[in-house]
Amino acid sequence: MKNILSQLNDTTIVLLSLSVILLAGFLLTRITKLAKLPNVTGYIIAGVLIGPYVLNLVPSDIVKNMGFVSDIALAFIAFGVGRFFKKEAFQETGFGIIVITLLESLLAGILVTICMHYIFRLDWNFCLLLGAIATATAPASTMVTIRQYHARGNFVNTLLQVVALDDAVCLVAFSIATAVINANTGASVSVSEIVLPLAYNIGALAIGFVSGIGLSKLMTSKRSEDNRLILTISLLLGIAGLCAAVDISPLLSCMLFSTTYINMTKDKELYKQVEKFTPPILSIFFVLSGMSLDINSFNTLGIIGASYFIIRIAGKYLGAYLGCRMAKTPKAVRNYLGLALIPQAGVAIGLAFLGKRVLPDAMGNMLLTIILSSSVLYELIGPACAKIALIYSGSIKKEKLTISDDKAKLTVDETQEEDLNVLQRSS
């Protein structure tokens, strides 16, 4: 393979590599779809297969030089998540959803951080980042199950809002963790080294807010769909580029950009346009993530990875249960919400790549391997756990499980159906 590639020019190698990445991702999703698994699982497996540790179909230099793809993908993911932060939603649900989200996310992160440090004697910096990433939830597989069985009701409404807020908490936790790590590195730490990362993040938020206002003013009724998409993507890439210039995540800024726009315009059509543009970008991102998975390290990370997998699930369930008790939700929601919050993929994988840059090489590779390998496992068990949660919460009736989708009498209201579509694609 190397002999063949050595005879090709750089442009040909890059284009062929992109073709192989997209095609491999597509082919593997055909297989995972038969197993009723989300596309993310297929993309990651495809990356492992064509990566350097199996078939080695893509040169390692290409993979190393495509780090910018993660920044672009994260910008689009954050933009999709930001649309759920509508003021009307908070007015309807009140403070309870915020309490539930904070407890289910932060308790998982705290448990992972403490257990990883004291059980395995791992470095605090590594444990802080791993704990921050543990707060994230990827709802894609759960959403597929909701759609398949036409689930509806209070449990589903609560779940939709919690998973929308969940990633925001994760982004804040990750930003704080990276700031602490940056402050802890080196023998002496100046005030500027502590203040600058915070100032950069505040500045990025300001840029996102101003960009959202600017986009709302530019989106006139006479603007064509093509130009609407061009303006949105140009601003997203600009925000991501400015964040990359100071080595901070574009997630919070792009999410505030989206939140500002949706609250000022109520324009849902723009998000549908962006969704049609993003699948190839997200496919490349997740396949590249799988290619970065060092399968040779599984032997040494087995116990640590398995512990992270179990501790995070326990933290999610316990946090959701306690949060629901404080919010005084119905018993069905309190007992089963945690089961629907198990999956972890998109945002977590993106943050793992960012965390790899912050940590030393060995720790960074360990962090990425744990998150990538556990993400596959979470996506494998996520649908089954979601199905159990939906059945026992009363969101779907047991007798409906034997009825085919086209004959099911239960329906999902239009707003909820649209939310499911967006959450599934953005995760």
HUHU-V500994 format. One record per residue. N is the residue number from 0. RES is the residue in three letters. NEAR is the number of other C-alpha atoms within 8 Angstrom. Layout:
BEGIN
N/RES/NEAR  N/RES/NEAR
END
This chain:
BEGIN
0/MET/5  1/LYS/5  2/ASN/6  3/ILE/7  4/LEU/8  5/SER/7  6/GLN/6  7/LEU/8  8/ASN/7  9/ASP/6  10/THR/6  11/THR/8  12/ILE/10  13/VAL/9  14/LEU/8  15/LEU/8  16/SER/12  17/LEU/9  18/SER/8  19/VAL/10  20/ILE/13  21/LEU/12  22/LEU/8  23/ALA/12  24/GLY/16  25/PHE/9  26/LEU/8  27/LEU/12  28/THR/13  29/ARG/8  30/ILE/9  31/THR/13  32/LYS/10  33/LEU/7  34/ALA/6  35/LYS/6  36/LEU/13  37/PRO/13  38/ASN/9  39/VAL/10  40/THR/13  41/GLY/14  42/TYR/17  43/ILE/17  44/ILE/11  45/ALA/13  46/GLY/18  47/VAL/15  48/LEU/11  49/ILE/14  50/GLY/14  51/PRO/12  52/TYR/10  53/VAL/8  54/LEU/8  55/ASN/10  56/LEU/10  57/VAL/11  58/PRO/9  59/SER/7  60/ASP/6  61/ILE/10  62/VAL/11  63/LYS/7  64/ASN/7  65/MET/8  66/GLY/8  67/PHE/7  68/VAL/10  69/SER/11  70/ASP/12  71/ILE/11  72/ALA/11  73/LEU/12  74/ALA/15  75/PHE/12  76/ILE/13  77/ALA/13  78/PHE/12  79/GLY/13  80/VAL/14  81/GLY/13  82/ARG/11  83/PHE/9  84/PHE/11  85/LYS/10  86/LYS/7  87/GLU/6  88/ALA/8  89/PHE/10  90/GLN/7  91/GLU/6  92/THR/8  93/GLY/8  94/PHE/8  95/GLY/11  96/ILE/12  97/ILE/10  98/VAL/11  99/ILE/16  100/THR/15  101/LEU/12  102/LEU/12  103/GLU/18  104/SER/17  105/LEU/11  106/LEU/14  107/ALA/18  108/GLY/16  109/ILE/9  110/LEU/12  111/VAL/16  112/THR/13  113/ILE/9  114/CYS/9  115/MET/13  116/HIS/12  117/TYR/8  118/ILE/6  119/PHE/8  120/ARG/7  121/LEU/9  122/ASP/7  123/TRP/8  124/ASN/9  125/PHE/11  126/CYS/14  127/LEU/10  128/LEU/12  129/LEU/12  130/GLY/14  131/ALA/13  132/ILE/13  133/ALA/13  134/THR/16  135/ALA/14  136/THR/14  137/ALA/14  138/PRO/14  139/ALA/12  140/SER/14  141/THR/14  142/MET/11  143/VAL/11  144/THR/11  145/ILE/13  146/ARG/11  147/GLN/8  148/TYR/11  149/HIS/11  150/ALA/14  151/ARG/12  152/GLY/7  153/ASN/8  154/PHE/13  155/VAL/11  156/ASN/10  157/THR/9  158/LEU/10  159/LEU/10  160/GLN/10  161/VAL/12  162/VAL/13  163/ALA/12  164/LEU/12  165/ASP/14  166/ASP/13  167/ALA/9  168/VAL/14  169/CYS/14  170/LEU/10  171/VAL/9  172/ALA/9  173/PHE/12  174/SER/9  175/ILE/8  176/ALA/12  177/THR/11  178/ALA/11  179/VAL/9  180/ILE/10  181/ASN/10  182/ALA/9  183/ASN/7  184/THR/7  185/GLY/5  186/ALA/4  187/SER/4  188/VAL/10  189/SER/6  190/VAL/6  191/SER/6  192/GLU/10  193/ILE/13  194/VAL/8  195/LEU/8  196/PRO/10  197/LEU/9  198/ALA/8  199/TYR/10  200/ASN/10  201/ILE/8  202/GLY/8  203/ALA/14  204/LEU/11  205/ALA/9  206/ILE/11  207/GLY/14  208/PHE/12  209/VAL/9  210/SER/10  211/GLY/14  212/ILE/11  213/GLY/8  214/LEU/11  215/SER/10  216/LYS/7  217/LEU/6  218/MET/8  219/THR/6  220/SER/4  221/LYS/4  222/ARG/8  223/SER/6  224/GLU/7  225/ASP/6  226/ASN/8  227/ARG/11  228/LEU/11  229/ILE/8  230/LEU/9  231/THR/9  232/ILE/8  233/SER/8  234/LEU/9  235/LEU/11  236/LEU/10  237/GLY/8  238/ILE/14  239/ALA/14  240/GLY/8  241/LEU/9  242/CYS/12  243/ALA/11  244/ALA/7  245/VAL/7  246/ASP/6  247/ILE/10  248/SER/11  249/PRO/14  250/LEU/11  251/LEU/13  252/SER/15  253/CYS/17  254/MET/16  255/LEU/13  256/PHE/16  257/SER/15  258/THR/14  259/THR/11  260/TYR/14  261/ILE/12  262/ASN/9  263/MET/8  264/THR/7  265/LYS/7  266/ASP/8  267/LYS/7  268/GLU/6  269/LEU/9  270/TYR/9  271/LYS/8  272/GLN/10  273/VAL/9  274/GLU/11  275/LYS/7  276/PHE/7  277/THR/9  278/PRO/8  279/PRO/8  280/ILE/10  281/LEU/9  282/SER/12  283/ILE/13  284/PHE/11  285/PHE/13  286/VAL/17  287/LEU/12  288/SER/12  289/GLY/15  290/MET/15  291/SER/10  292/LEU/11  293/ASP/10  294/ILE/7  295/ASN/6  296/SER/9  297/PHE/8  298/ASN/6  299/THR/6  300/LEU/10  301/GLY/8  302/ILE/7  303/ILE/9  304/GLY/11  305/ALA/9  306/SER/8  307/TYR/11  308/PHE/10  309/ILE/8  310/ILE/11  311/ARG/13  312/ILE/10  313/ALA/9  314/GLY/15  315/LYS/15  316/TYR/13  317/LEU/11  318/GLY/16  319/ALA/15  320/TYR/14  321/LEU/11  322/GLY/15  323/CYS/13  324/ARG/9  325/MET/9  326/ALA/11  327/LYS/6  328/THR/8  329/PRO/6  330/LYS/6  331/ALA/10  332/VAL/12  333/ARG/13  334/ASN/9  335/TYR/13  336/LEU/14  337/GLY/14  338/LEU/11  339/ALA/14  340/LEU/13  341/ILE/13  342/PRO/16  343/GLN/13  344/ALA/14  345/GLY/12  346/VAL/14  347/ALA/13  348/ILE/12  349/GLY/10  350/LEU/10  351/ALA/12  352/PHE/10  353/LEU/9  354/GLY/12  355/LYS/14  356/ARG/8  357/VAL/10  358/LEU/10  359/PRO/8  360/ASP/7  361/ALA/6  362/MET/10  363/GLY/13  364/ASN/10  365/MET/10  366/LEU/13  367/LEU/14  368/THR/12  369/ILE/11  370/ILE/11  371/LEU/14  372/SER/10  373/SER/11  374/SER/11  375/VAL/11  376/LEU/8  377/TYR/12  378/GLU/15  379/LEU/9  380/ILE/9  381/GLY/13  382/PRO/13  383/ALA/7  384/CYS/11  385/ALA/12  386/LYS/11  387/ILE/9  388/ALA/12  389/LEU/14  390/ILE/11  391/TYR/9  392/SER/12  393/GLY/8  394/SER/13  395/ILE/13  396/LYS/8  397/LYS/6  398/GLU/6  399/LYS/9  400/LEU/9  401/THR/5  402/ILE/8  403/SER/7  404/ASP/7  405/ASP/4  406/LYS/6  407/ALA/11  408/LYS/4  409/LEU/6  410/THR/8  411/VAL/10  412/ASP/6  413/GLU/6  414/THR/6  415/GLN/9  416/GLU/10  417/GLU/8  418/ASP/9  419/LEU/11  420/ASN/8  421/VAL/10  422/LEU/14  423/GLN/12  424/ARG/8  425/SER/11  426/SER/11
END
